[in-house]
Amino acid sequence: MRDAWHRQRDPGAGAATALLAALLAALPPCWPQAGRAGTLLLQVAPLHSRTPTGPCPGTVGLEESPQPYREGSYGVDGRAGLETVATGWRLTGRDAFSATWQATLLPAYRRCLAAAGIVRFDNEPFREPSHLRLRFRNGTVELILDMTGRRDPNGYTPAILRATVSQGQPVWTWSGSD
């Protein structure tokens, strides 16, 4: 009843709601459904070189989940549970476009020379530019969160709002407009 009253008072309200629904449906499938974390699977690929590389993990999983919707923008929280790969995470650089964390690889992976990028999101192929990457080298691993090349629905580059270490693991928040 209330919705009918609003449509009668503001005939554009129904069109605005339909437009918002269409915009949200058009968002790329790189965010989990509201209220649950989504798994990002990063595929590790050894560096193509003449230098022998030690054993490397095959894949690494990270999580991202949307914040509750706010009119005009969206936010995504992320967490890297990489305790099976490395220890001693610390934030080594951050600006509005990117953040970099570094840690010491566990002994099994210390000779790994490789990189990783997102290939799947919740078991679906990930076709967007990979905003999360890993670089394995010199006994360390770097996790790079980079918004360069990403666009929100209004054509802006999403911004990194938070990058830190919590409970020994990298955590972040990034946001865009809708």
Secondary structure, DSSP 8 states (H G I E B T S, - for coil): -HHHHHHHH-THHHHHHHHHHHHHHHS-S-S--TTS-EEEEEEEEE--SSS------SEEEEEEEE---BTTEEEEEEE---TTTEEEEEEEEE-SSEEEEEEEE-GGGTT--EEEEEEEETTEE--S--SEEEEEETTEEEEEEE-TT---TTS---EEEEEEEETTEEEEEEEEE-
